[in-house]
């Protein structure tokens, strides 16, 4: 049985985290390659987008910034590998962690810290 290797809290914030563009995500139940590529348990989850479609979303409080989920050939991918979001979709980019936290906090308002936030999509 295959299990996720990273199931403990991360030790420090990553430089970059994965951000999924819901409009480009093919759908959580139809694809989910990013979930299979991710080594962190419950980091990439399913949630409904603005069009009521189930898409994948990254939990910024769990993402370690490895980039394994990013599209093969995407310039934001940290290294070469053979697996990731299909190139036809190219729905995932690596974005600077402070920029993502700032965007999430602005979206949430002052009520909740981004580090404690649930999944975020671009």
Helices and strands as residue ranges (DSSP letters): E 16-20, H 33-37, E 44-48, E 54-58, E 92-96, H 97-108, G 109-111, G 114-116
